[in-house]
């Protein structure tokens, strides 16, 4: 897929702390400290199912909070992966 041009500020992390920017693997560790791989798969499925069925409003408050937290963690993971991608010497 062709990559569009974006202003440089759009290519910088917005959600990561300075410590996470310096060490993006902290984000990966934080995600897996939050939940194990099978749980993360289930949560990812729950997000998709909720979006497709439009059932967010009917979820219990605790489940809504978990899904929102999971989304925030995925957003950080994308930013961390971007930093790792940019810094990979084999990509140049």
Order of alpha helices (4+ residues) and beta strands (2+ residues): alpha-alpha-alpha-alpha
